[in-house]
Amino acid sequence: MTQPTIVWFRDDLRLADHPALREATAADGPVIALFVLDEESPGIRPLGGAARWWLHHSLASLADDLRAHRVPLVLRRGAASDVVPALADEVDAAGVVWNRRYGRPEREVDTAVKRMLREAGRRAESFAASLLFEPWTIRTGQDEPFSVYTPFWKACRRAPEPRAPFPAPRGLSGPRAHPDSEELDEWELLPTAPDWAGGLRSAWTPGEASARRRLRAFLADDVDDYAEARDRLDADGTSRLSPRLRWGELSPFQIWHAASEARRDRPSAAHGVDVFLSELGWREFAWHVLFHAPDLATENWRRRFDAFPWPDLDADALDAWQHGRTGIPVVDAGMHELWQTGVMHNRVRMVVASFLTKNLLIHWRHGEEWFWDTLVDADAAANPFNWQWVAGSGADAAPYFRVFNPELQATKFDPDGAYVSRWAPEAGAFGYPEPIVDLKETRAAALAAFERVKRSG
């Protein structure tokens, strides 16, 4: 019997536009799908609670989709450098294929696995699937990585058009004897004591089919007005595709070409599509920056920001921010939305991040860690990249000393107070706390602290 090929799934929980799965199907033999919950390899960051919830349900959906093709989803837990070669030996696989990852710890793991498989005489190949442009292909005229978004995205747009997405394979078949798999429920990815995920269940249905429906609905109904509506807090004008990209239920190639088709078919959608694709480019930029600055979650990208005079942590202020008790209505509303749904409107993310780092003068790492635990779309690139962008220590953070005024932001983007009323209905009522800081005074203190950075560099 033909030896099976193992497809190692990671952050690509889909069947369509899955180059590794396509390659395995082309091998004309049985396919085994593998997912490894790797919480042991050095440097691999453990998932936050909201991300674990999403992963559970997305894996369950993927398993159902594969089962329809009589292909098992094998779940194994442990260090991938142990698990993957061991399964290949167990089933005498012809090879293992996967789609690439771009964080340094993940790349080190993948390199080690590839070496071990090839030393054992097995095929080991990786493919581009989660980024439109490989990080080593977009460079400045001086052959350096880009540090500013606008010229980066212009260079991307000058590059060859991203490839067309692949259809889901039709000829999948599994092995006659399925390898043993761990039970998904045994991984205890879901919260139980207490079960805090009721809001997530109400807001989301993870899985590839749901992701594709959302993409179609957004491009049909919302993209025409996206350029203006995406900043309105009182309108459902965002794509809500970020967790779908985070977990690879959709690929950026699928989104790129579907959006481009909408622009061709409907001239009224052209401006909205261009702005939407630029947001896809911002995600791309974050991953390119992480590839070249792998310590993005722990170290200032602008090293001169090491001179920023962060005061001792005010634990009470941090707790008030985390739980939406700052007395600043739009900040509290955003933190409540985050806790209930696992996401937060993008403009409010900037507002609450600015408030933490510049009004409370709390280090951006504390905010990044909280978002990592509470966002269903937290990924290793966008989360620290965006926190450093707001804090002023990151790439393209100009003017780095910008301080978002939450009251002015609410007036401009939530003029009737609908967003605040929905997520912080207690604002203005008896017992609502007074603001924990004075916005004007703390803005002045932040600007004075930025002078220390300016003098250092």
KEBAKOL-900138 format. One record per residue (C-alpha): residue number from 1; residue in three letters; chain; x, z, y. Coordinates in steps of 0.1 Angstrom, whole numbers. Layout:
N
+-----+-----+---+-------+-------+-------+
:   k :   r : c :     u :     w :     v :
+-----+-----+---+-------+-------+-------+
: NUM : ALA : A :     X :     Z :     Y :
...
+-----+-----+---+-------+-------+-------+
// end
This chain:
457
+-----+-----+---+-------+-------+-------+
:   k :   r : c :     u :     w :     v :
+-----+-----+---+-------+-------+-------+
:   1 : MET : A :     0 :     0 :     0 :
:   2 : THR : A :    12 :    -8 :    35 :
:   3 : GLN : A :    28 :    22 :    52 :
:   4 : PRO : A :     8 :    37 :    81 :
:   5 : THR : A :    17 :    37 :   117 :
:   6 : ILE : A :    12 :    69 :   137 :
:   7 : VAL : A :    -1 :    67 :   172 :
:   8 : TRP : A :     9 :    98 :   191 :
:   9 : PHE : A :   -17 :   104 :   217 :
:  10 : ARG : A :    -9 :   125 :   248 :
:  11 : ASP : A :   -24 :   121 :   283 :
:  12 : ASP : A :   -41 :    89 :   272 :
:  13 : LEU : A :   -72 :   100 :   254 :
:  14 : ARG : A :   -89 :    66 :   251 :
:  15 : LEU : A :   -91 :    35 :   228 :
:  16 : ALA : A :   -93 :     7 :   254 :
:  17 : ASP : A :   -61 :    -3 :   273 :
:  18 : HIS : A :   -40 :    18 :   250 :
:  19 : PRO : A :    -8 :    -2 :   244 :
:  20 : ALA : A :     5 :    20 :   216 :
:  21 : LEU : A :   -27 :    18 :   197 :
:  22 : ARG : A :   -28 :   -19 :   202 :
:  23 : GLU : A :     7 :   -22 :   188 :
:  24 : ALA : A :    -2 :    -1 :   158 :
:  25 : THR : A :   -32 :   -23 :   151 :
:  26 : ALA : A :   -10 :   -54 :   153 :
:  27 : ALA : A :    12 :   -39 :   125 :
:  28 : ASP : A :   -17 :   -48 :   102 :
:  29 : GLY : A :   -17 :   -15 :    83 :
:  30 : PRO : A :   -35 :    18 :    84 :
:  31 : VAL : A :   -34 :    39 :   116 :
:  32 : ILE : A :   -31 :    76 :   119 :
:  33 : ALA : A :   -39 :    91 :   153 :
:  34 : LEU : A :   -20 :   123 :   162 :
:  35 : PHE : A :   -23 :   148 :   190 :
:  36 : VAL : A :     2 :   176 :   193 :
:  37 : LEU : A :    -5 :   207 :   213 :
:  38 : ASP : A :    30 :   214 :   224 :
:  39 : GLU : A :    34 :   248 :   241 :
:  40 : GLU : A :    69 :   254 :   226 :
:  41 : SER : A :    92 :   227 :   238 :
:  42 : PRO : A :   116 :   239 :   266 :
:  43 : GLY : A :   102 :   231 :   301 :
:  44 : ILE : A :    68 :   220 :   289 :
:  45 : ARG : A :    44 :   237 :   313 :
:  46 : PRO : A :    15 :   254 :   296 :
:  47 : LEU : A :   -19 :   241 :   306 :
:  48 : GLY : A :   -41 :   260 :   330 :
:  49 : GLY : A :   -75 :   273 :   319 :
:  50 : ALA : A :   -96 :   245 :   334 :
:  51 : ALA : A :   -74 :   219 :   320 :
:  52 : ARG : A :   -76 :   234 :   285 :
:  53 : TRP : A :  -114 :   232 :   288 :
:  54 : TRP : A :  -113 :   195 :   296 :
:  55 : LEU : A :   -87 :   188 :   269 :
:  56 : HIS : A :  -109 :   204 :   242 :
:  57 : HIS : A :  -139 :   182 :   251 :
:  58 : SER : A :  -119 :   150 :   256 :
:  59 : LEU : A :  -102 :   155 :   223 :
:  60 : ALA : A :  -136 :   160 :   206 :
:  61 : SER : A :  -149 :   128 :   222 :
:  62 : LEU : A :  -118 :   109 :   211 :
:  63 : ALA : A :  -121 :   122 :   176 :
:  64 : ASP : A :  -157 :   109 :   175 :
:  65 : ASP : A :  -146 :    75 :   188 :
:  66 : LEU : A :  -118 :    72 :   162 :
:  67 : ARG : A :  -141 :    84 :   134 :
:  68 : ALA : A :  -163 :    54 :   140 :
:  69 : HIS : A :  -133 :    33 :   130 :
:  70 : ARG : A :  -125 :    55 :   100 :
:  71 : VAL : A :   -93 :    67 :   117 :
:  72 : PRO : A :   -86 :   104 :   116 :
:  73 : LEU : A :   -74 :   123 :   146 :
:  74 : VAL : A :   -48 :   147 :   133 :
:  75 : LEU : A :   -43 :   178 :   153 :
:  76 : ARG : A :   -11 :   197 :   150 :
:  77 : ARG : A :     3 :   225 :   171 :
:  78 : GLY : A :    40 :   232 :   177 :
:  79 : ALA : A :    71 :   217 :   192 :
:  80 : ALA : A :    66 :   179 :   191 :
:  81 : SER : A :   102 :   174 :   181 :
:  82 : ASP : A :    94 :   192 :   149 :
:  83 : VAL : A :    58 :   181 :   144 :
:  84 : VAL : A :    60 :   143 :   149 :
:  85 : PRO : A :    90 :   136 :   125 :
:  86 : ALA : A :    75 :   160 :    99 :
:  87 : LEU : A :    42 :   141 :    99 :
:  88 : ALA : A :    60 :   108 :    97 :
:  89 : ASP : A :    79 :   121 :    66 :
:  90 : GLU : A :    47 :   135 :    51 :
:  91 : VAL : A :    28 :   102 :    52 :
:  92 : ASP : A :    59 :    80 :    49 :
:  93 : ALA : A :    50 :    63 :    81 :
:  94 : ALA : A :    65 :    29 :    90 :
:  95 : GLY : A :    69 :    42 :   125 :
:  96 : VAL : A :    55 :    61 :   154 :
:  97 : VAL : A :    43 :    46 :   187 :
:  98 : TRP : A :    32 :    62 :   220 :
:  99 : ASN : A :    27 :    57 :   257 :
: 100 : ARG : A :    54 :    69 :   280 :
: 101 : ARG : A :    55 :   102 :   299 :
: 102 : TYR : A :    75 :   107 :   331 :
: 103 : GLY : A :    82 :   144 :   336 :
: 104 : ARG : A :   117 :   154 :   327 :
: 105 : PRO : A :   109 :   179 :   299 :
: 106 : GLU : A :    85 :   154 :   283 :
: 107 : ARG : A :   110 :   126 :   285 :
: 108 : GLU : A :   136 :   148 :   269 :
: 109 : VAL : A :   112 :   156 :   240 :
: 110 : ASP : A :   103 :   119 :   236 :
: 111 : THR : A :   140 :   109 :   235 :
: 112 : ALA : A :   147 :   135 :   209 :
: 113 : VAL : A :   117 :   124 :   187 :
: 114 : LYS : A :   127 :    87 :   191 :
: 115 : ARG : A :   162 :    95 :   180 :
: 116 : MET : A :   151 :   115 :   149 :
: 117 : LEU : A :   127 :    88 :   138 :
: 118 : ARG : A :   152 :    60 :   141 :
: 119 : GLU : A :   178 :    80 :   123 :
: 120 : ALA : A :   153 :    83 :    94 :
: 121 : GLY : A :   149 :    45 :    94 :
: 122 : ARG : A :   115 :    45 :   110 :
: 123 : ARG : A :   103 :    25 :   140 :
: 124 : ALA : A :    98 :    44 :   173 :
: 125 : GLU : A :    86 :    26 :   203 :
: 126 : SER : A :    71 :    36 :   237 :
: 127 : PHE : A :    49 :    16 :   261 :
: 128 : ALA : A :    39 :    17 :   298 :
: 129 : ALA : A :     3 :    28 :   301 :
: 130 : SER : A :    -2 :    55 :   328 :
: 131 : LEU : A :    15 :    40 :   358 :
: 132 : LEU : A :    10 :     6 :   374 :
: 133 : PHE : A :    47 :     4 :   382 :
: 134 : GLU : A :    76 :    20 :   363 :
: 135 : PRO : A :    94 :    45 :   385 :
: 136 : TRP : A :   128 :    28 :   382 :
: 137 : THR : A :   114 :    -6 :   393 :
: 138 : ILE : A :   102 :     2 :   429 :
: 139 : ARG : A :   132 :     8 :   450 :
: 140 : THR : A :   142 :     5 :   487 :
: 141 : GLY : A :   165 :   -23 :   500 :
: 142 : GLN : A :   194 :     2 :   496 :
: 143 : ASP : A :   184 :     7 :   459 :
: 144 : GLU : A :   171 :    42 :   465 :
: 145 : PRO : A :   138 :    58 :   456 :
: 146 : PHE : A :   112 :    56 :   484 :
: 147 : SER : A :   105 :    88 :   503 :
: 148 : VAL : A :    77 :    75 :   525 :
: 149 : TYR : A :    44 :    63 :   511 :
: 150 : THR : A :    36 :    33 :   534 :
: 151 : PRO : A :    68 :    13 :   526 :
: 152 : PHE : A :    65 :    24 :   490 :
: 153 : TRP : A :    30 :    10 :   486 :
: 154 : LYS : A :    39 :   -22 :   505 :
: 155 : ALA : A :    67 :   -27 :   480 :
: 156 : CYS : A :    42 :   -21 :   451 :
: 157 : ARG : A :    19 :   -47 :   466 :
: 158 : ARG : A :    47 :   -72 :   468 :
: 159 : ALA : A :    56 :   -66 :   431 :
: 160 : PRO : A :    39 :   -87 :   404 :
: 161 : GLU : A :     3 :   -80 :   398 :
: 162 : PRO : A :    -3 :   -52 :   373 :
: 163 : ARG : A :   -11 :   -65 :   339 :
: 164 : ALA : A :   -47 :   -69 :   328 :
: 165 : PRO : A :   -61 :   -41 :   307 :
: 166 : PHE : A :   -63 :   -46 :   269 :
: 167 : PRO : A :   -97 :   -43 :   251 :
: 168 : ALA : A :  -103 :   -16 :   226 :
: 169 : PRO : A :   -89 :   -28 :   192 :
: 170 : ARG : A :  -114 :   -40 :   167 :
: 171 : GLY : A :   -94 :   -40 :   135 :
: 172 : LEU : A :   -86 :    -3 :   132 :
: 173 : SER : A :   -85 :    12 :    98 :
: 174 : GLY : A :   -73 :    46 :    86 :
: 175 : PRO : A :   -53 :    56 :    55 :
: 176 : ARG : A :   -70 :    62 :    22 :
: 177 : ALA : A :   -58 :    98 :    21 :
: 178 : HIS : A :   -61 :   116 :    55 :
: 179 : PRO : A :   -34 :   141 :    64 :
: 180 : ASP : A :   -44 :   176 :    70 :
: 181 : SER : A :   -55 :   185 :   105 :
: 182 : GLU : A :   -59 :   218 :   123 :
: 183 : GLU : A :   -94 :   225 :   136 :
: 184 : LEU : A :   -99 :   220 :   173 :
: 185 : ASP : A :  -119 :   253 :   177 :
: 186 : GLU : A :   -89 :   272 :   162 :
: 187 : TRP : A :   -69 :   262 :   192 :
: 188 : GLU : A :   -91 :   284 :   214 :
: 189 : LEU : A :   -89 :   261 :   244 :
: 190 : LEU : A :  -123 :   272 :   256 :
: 191 : PRO : A :  -129 :   304 :   275 :
: 192 : THR : A :  -149 :   330 :   256 :
: 193 : ALA : A :  -144 :   365 :   270 :
: 194 : PRO : A :  -158 :   358 :   295 :
: 195 : ASP : A :  -171 :   323 :   293 :
: 196 : TRP : A :  -165 :   312 :   329 :
: 197 : ALA : A :  -170 :   274 :   322 :
: 198 : GLY : A :  -207 :   271 :   328 :
: 199 : GLY : A :  -201 :   253 :   361 :
: 200 : LEU : A :  -177 :   229 :   344 :
: 201 : ARG : A :  -202 :   221 :   317 :
: 202 : SER : A :  -228 :   213 :   344 :
: 203 : ALA : A :  -205 :   191 :   364 :
: 204 : TRP : A :  -187 :   171 :   338 :
: 205 : THR : A :  -190 :   152 :   305 :
: 206 : PRO : A :  -154 :   145 :   294 :
: 207 : GLY : A :  -147 :   114 :   273 :
: 208 : GLU : A :  -139 :    78 :   276 :
: 209 : ALA : A :  -175 :    65 :   276 :
: 210 : SER : A :  -184 :    88 :   304 :
: 211 : ALA : A :  -153 :    78 :   323 :
: 212 : ARG : A :  -162 :    41 :   321 :
: 213 : ARG : A :  -198 :    48 :   332 :
: 214 : ARG : A :  -185 :    67 :   362 :
: 215 : LEU : A :  -161 :    39 :   372 :
: 216 : ARG : A :  -189 :    13 :   370 :
: 217 : ALA : A :  -213 :    34 :   390 :
: 218 : PHE : A :  -187 :    41 :   417 :
: 219 : LEU : A :  -178 :     4 :   421 :
: 220 : ALA : A :  -214 :    -6 :   421 :
: 221 : ASP : A :  -229 :    20 :   444 :
: 222 : ASP : A :  -202 :    38 :   464 :
: 223 : VAL : A :  -170 :    18 :   470 :
: 224 : ASP : A :  -185 :    -2 :   499 :
: 225 : ASP : A :  -187 :    29 :   521 :
: 226 : TYR : A :  -156 :    46 :   506 :
: 227 : ALA : A :  -133 :    43 :   536 :
: 228 : GLU : A :  -156 :    65 :   557 :
: 229 : ALA : A :  -176 :    85 :   532 :
: 230 : ARG : A :  -146 :    98 :   513 :
: 231 : ASP : A :  -138 :   123 :   541 :
: 232 : ARG : A :  -173 :   135 :   546 :
: 233 : LEU : A :  -178 :   169 :   529 :
: 234 : ASP : A :  -216 :   165 :   531 :
: 235 : ALA : A :  -217 :   132 :   511 :
: 236 : ASP : A :  -209 :   123 :   475 :
: 237 : GLY : A :  -185 :    97 :   487 :
: 238 : THR : A :  -155 :   102 :   465 :
: 239 : SER : A :  -148 :    85 :   432 :
: 240 : ARG : A :  -147 :   116 :   410 :
: 241 : LEU : A :  -122 :    97 :   388 :
: 242 : SER : A :   -92 :   120 :   391 :
: 243 : PRO : A :   -97 :   140 :   359 :
: 244 : ARG : A :  -104 :   107 :   341 :
: 245 : LEU : A :   -69 :    95 :   352 :
: 246 : ARG : A :   -53 :   129 :   345 :
: 247 : TRP : A :   -64 :   128 :   309 :
: 248 : GLY : A :   -61 :    91 :   304 :
: 249 : GLU : A :   -98 :    85 :   296 :
: 250 : LEU : A :   -92 :    56 :   320 :
: 251 : SER : A :   -60 :    38 :   327 :
: 252 : PRO : A :   -49 :    28 :   362 :
: 253 : PHE : A :   -48 :    -8 :   350 :
: 254 : GLN : A :   -85 :    -6 :   342 :
: 255 : ILE : A :   -93 :     8 :   376 :
: 256 : TRP : A :   -71 :   -16 :   395 :
: 257 : HIS : A :   -87 :   -47 :   379 :
: 258 : ALA : A :  -122 :   -34 :   380 :
: 259 : ALA : A :  -119 :   -26 :   417 :
: 260 : SER : A :  -102 :   -60 :   424 :
: 261 : GLU : A :  -131 :   -77 :   406 :
: 262 : ALA : A :  -156 :   -58 :   428 :
: 263 : ARG : A :  -137 :   -70 :   459 :
: 264 : ARG : A :  -138 :  -106 :   447 :
: 265 : ASP : A :  -175 :  -105 :   438 :
: 266 : ARG : A :  -187 :   -86 :   469 :
: 267 : PRO : A :  -170 :   -92 :   502 :
: 268 : SER : A :  -187 :   -62 :   517 :
: 269 : ALA : A :  -166 :   -40 :   493 :
: 270 : ALA : A :  -132 :   -54 :   504 :
: 271 : HIS : A :  -123 :   -27 :   529 :
: 272 : GLY : A :  -135 :     2 :   506 :
: 273 : VAL : A :  -116 :   -12 :   476 :
: 274 : ASP : A :   -84 :   -15 :   496 :
: 275 : VAL : A :   -86 :    21 :   507 :
: 276 : PHE : A :   -95 :    32 :   472 :
: 277 : LEU : A :   -66 :    13 :   457 :
: 278 : SER : A :   -43 :    30 :   483 :
: 279 : GLU : A :   -55 :    63 :   469 :
: 280 : LEU : A :   -45 :    51 :   435 :
: 281 : GLY : A :   -12 :    42 :   451 :
: 282 : TRP : A :    -8 :    78 :   464 :
: 283 : ARG : A :   -11 :    90 :   428 :
: 284 : GLU : A :    15 :    64 :   418 :
: 285 : PHE : A :    38 :    77 :   446 :
: 286 : ALA : A :    35 :   113 :   434 :
: 287 : TRP : A :    46 :   103 :   399 :
: 288 : HIS : A :    76 :    82 :   412 :
: 289 : VAL : A :    87 :   112 :   433 :
: 290 : LEU : A :    84 :   135 :   403 :
: 291 : PHE : A :   105 :   112 :   382 :
: 292 : HIS : A :   133 :   113 :   407 :
: 293 : ALA : A :   128 :   150 :   417 :
: 294 : PRO : A :   118 :   167 :   384 :
: 295 : ASP : A :   118 :   202 :   398 :
: 296 : LEU : A :    90 :   194 :   422 :
: 297 : ALA : A :    68 :   223 :   411 :
: 298 : THR : A :    95 :   249 :   418 :
: 299 : GLU : A :   119 :   236 :   444 :
: 300 : ASN : A :   114 :   222 :   479 :
: 301 : TRP : A :   117 :   184 :   480 :
: 302 : ARG : A :   131 :   187 :   515 :
: 303 : ARG : A :   159 :   212 :   508 :
: 304 : ARG : A :   162 :   222 :   544 :
: 305 : PHE : A :   128 :   240 :   539 :
: 306 : ASP : A :   148 :   265 :   519 :
: 307 : ALA : A :   154 :   280 :   553 :
: 308 : PHE : A :   117 :   286 :   560 :
: 309 : PRO : A :   112 :   323 :   566 :
: 310 : TRP : A :    84 :   331 :   542 :
: 311 : PRO : A :    74 :   368 :   547 :
: 312 : ASP : A :    68 :   392 :   518 :
: 313 : LEU : A :    38 :   382 :   498 :
: 314 : ASP : A :     5 :   397 :   511 :
: 315 : ALA : A :   -13 :   401 :   478 :
: 316 : ASP : A :   -46 :   411 :   494 :
: 317 : ALA : A :   -46 :   379 :   515 :
: 318 : LEU : A :   -37 :   358 :   485 :
: 319 : ASP : A :   -66 :   374 :   465 :
: 320 : ALA : A :   -90 :   368 :   493 :
: 321 : TRP : A :   -80 :   331 :   495 :
: 322 : GLN : A :   -82 :   327 :   457 :
: 323 : HIS : A :  -117 :   341 :   455 :
: 324 : GLY : A :  -132 :   327 :   487 :
: 325 : ARG : A :  -133 :   358 :   508 :
: 326 : THR : A :  -113 :   348 :   538 :
: 327 : GLY : A :  -141 :   349 :   563 :
: 328 : ILE : A :  -134 :   312 :   571 :
: 329 : PRO : A :  -165 :   294 :   558 :
: 330 : VAL : A :  -151 :   260 :   549 :
: 331 : VAL : A :  -121 :   276 :   532 :
: 332 : ASP : A :  -144 :   300 :   512 :
: 333 : ALA : A :  -167 :   271 :   503 :
: 334 : GLY : A :  -138 :   251 :   490 :
: 335 : MET : A :  -125 :   279 :   468 :
: 336 : HIS : A :  -160 :   285 :   454 :
: 337 : GLU : A :  -165 :   248 :   446 :
: 338 : LEU : A :  -131 :   249 :   428 :
: 339 : TRP : A :  -141 :   278 :   407 :
: 340 : GLN : A :  -175 :   264 :   398 :
: 341 : THR : A :  -166 :   228 :   391 :
: 342 : GLY : A :  -129 :   226 :   385 :
: 343 : VAL : A :  -124 :   203 :   414 :
: 344 : MET : A :  -125 :   204 :   452 :
: 345 : HIS : A :  -132 :   178 :   478 :
: 346 : ASN : A :   -98 :   162 :   487 :
: 347 : ARG : A :  -101 :   169 :   524 :
: 348 : VAL : A :  -110 :   205 :   517 :
: 349 : ARG : A :   -79 :   207 :   494 :
: 350 : MET : A :   -58 :   199 :   524 :
: 351 : VAL : A :   -76 :   224 :   546 :
: 352 : VAL : A :   -73 :   253 :   521 :
: 353 : ALA : A :   -37 :   245 :   514 :
: 354 : SER : A :   -28 :   244 :   551 :
: 355 : PHE : A :   -47 :   277 :   556 :
: 356 : LEU : A :   -27 :   294 :   528 :
: 357 : THR : A :     7 :   281 :   538 :
: 358 : LYS : A :     5 :   280 :   575 :
: 359 : ASN : A :   -21 :   306 :   586 :
: 360 : LEU : A :   -14 :   331 :   559 :
: 361 : LEU : A :    23 :   321 :   555 :
: 362 : ILE : A :    21 :   324 :   518 :
: 363 : HIS : A :    45 :   302 :   498 :
: 364 : TRP : A :    31 :   269 :   486 :
: 365 : ARG : A :    41 :   278 :   450 :
: 366 : HIS : A :    13 :   305 :   449 :
: 367 : GLY : A :   -13 :   279 :   458 :
: 368 : GLU : A :     1 :   253 :   434 :
: 369 : GLU : A :     0 :   278 :   406 :
: 370 : TRP : A :   -37 :   287 :   414 :
: 371 : PHE : A :   -47 :   251 :   415 :
: 372 : TRP : A :   -28 :   244 :   383 :
: 373 : ASP : A :   -50 :   271 :   365 :
: 374 : THR : A :   -83 :   261 :   381 :
: 375 : LEU : A :   -83 :   223 :   385 :
: 376 : VAL : A :   -95 :   201 :   356 :
: 377 : ASP : A :   -74 :   173 :   372 :
: 378 : ALA : A :   -42 :   193 :   378 :
: 379 : ASP : A :   -12 :   172 :   366 :
: 380 : ALA : A :    25 :   177 :   368 :
: 381 : ALA : A :    30 :   152 :   397 :
: 382 : ALA : A :     0 :   153 :   420 :
: 383 : ASN : A :    -4 :   190 :   421 :
: 384 : PRO : A :    30 :   201 :   433 :
: 385 : PHE : A :    34 :   168 :   453 :
: 386 : ASN : A :     3 :   174 :   473 :
: 387 : TRP : A :    10 :   211 :   479 :
: 388 : GLN : A :    44 :   202 :   492 :
: 389 : TRP : A :    30 :   175 :   514 :
: 390 : VAL : A :     6 :   199 :   531 :
: 391 : ALA : A :    32 :   227 :   533 :
: 392 : GLY : A :    57 :   203 :   550 :
: 393 : SER : A :    84 :   205 :   524 :
: 394 : GLY : A :    75 :   174 :   505 :
: 395 : ALA : A :    79 :   136 :   506 :
: 396 : ASP : A :    63 :   118 :   536 :
: 397 : ALA : A :    52 :   152 :   550 :
: 398 : ALA : A :    52 :   140 :   586 :
: 399 : PRO : A :    45 :   157 :   609 :
: 400 : TYR : A :    57 :   185 :   586 :
: 401 : PHE : A :    45 :   211 :   611 :
: 402 : ARG : A :     9 :   199 :   611 :
: 403 : VAL : A :   -16 :   228 :   609 :
: 404 : PHE : A :   -52 :   219 :   599 :
: 405 : ASN : A :   -77 :   238 :   619 :
: 406 : PRO : A :  -104 :   246 :   594 :
: 407 : GLU : A :  -131 :   251 :   620 :
: 408 : LEU : A :  -124 :   217 :   636 :
: 409 : GLN : A :  -123 :   201 :   602 :
: 410 : ALA : A :  -157 :   215 :   593 :
: 411 : THR : A :  -172 :   204 :   626 :
: 412 : LYS : A :  -159 :   169 :   621 :
: 413 : PHE : A :  -165 :   163 :   584 :
: 414 : ASP : A :  -194 :   187 :   577 :
: 415 : PRO : A :  -213 :   185 :   610 :
: 416 : ASP : A :  -246 :   199 :   597 :
: 417 : GLY : A :  -229 :   226 :   575 :
: 418 : ALA : A :  -244 :   211 :   543 :
: 419 : TYR : A :  -211 :   216 :   523 :
: 420 : VAL : A :  -207 :   252 :   535 :
: 421 : SER : A :  -243 :   260 :   529 :
: 422 : ARG : A :  -240 :   247 :   493 :
: 423 : TRP : A :  -208 :   264 :   483 :
: 424 : ALA : A :  -207 :   294 :   506 :
: 425 : PRO : A :  -243 :   302 :   515 :
: 426 : GLU : A :  -233 :   338 :   523 :
: 427 : ALA : A :  -213 :   326 :   554 :
: 428 : GLY : A :  -228 :   340 :   585 :
: 429 : ALA : A :  -251 :   364 :   567 :
: 430 : PHE : A :  -249 :   402 :   568 :
: 431 : GLY : A :  -219 :   415 :   549 :
: 432 : TYR : A :  -199 :   383 :   552 :
: 433 : PRO : A :  -163 :   393 :   560 :
: 434 : GLU : A :  -147 :   388 :   593 :
: 435 : PRO : A :  -118 :   362 :   593 :
: 436 : ILE : A :   -88 :   378 :   577 :
: 437 : VAL : A :   -65 :   362 :   603 :
: 438 : ASP : A :   -68 :   348 :   638 :
: 439 : LEU : A :   -64 :   310 :   635 :
: 440 : LYS : A :   -48 :   306 :   669 :
: 441 : GLU : A :   -23 :   334 :   665 :
: 442 : THR : A :   -13 :   324 :   630 :
: 443 : ARG : A :    -9 :   288 :   640 :
: 444 : ALA : A :    16 :   299 :   667 :
: 445 : ALA : A :    34 :   320 :   642 :
: 446 : ALA : A :    37 :   291 :   618 :
: 447 : LEU : A :    51 :   268 :   644 :
: 448 : ALA : A :    76 :   294 :   654 :
: 449 : ALA : A :    86 :   296 :   617 :
: 450 : PHE : A :    90 :   259 :   616 :
: 451 : GLU : A :   116 :   261 :   644 :
: 452 : ARG : A :   138 :   279 :   619 :
: 453 : VAL : A :   136 :   248 :   596 :
: 454 : LYS : A :   142 :   225 :   625 :
: 455 : ARG : A :   174 :   243 :   635 :
: 456 : SER : A :   186 :   243 :   599 :
: 457 : GLY : A :   187 :   206 :   596 :
+-----+-----+---+-------+-------+-------+
// end
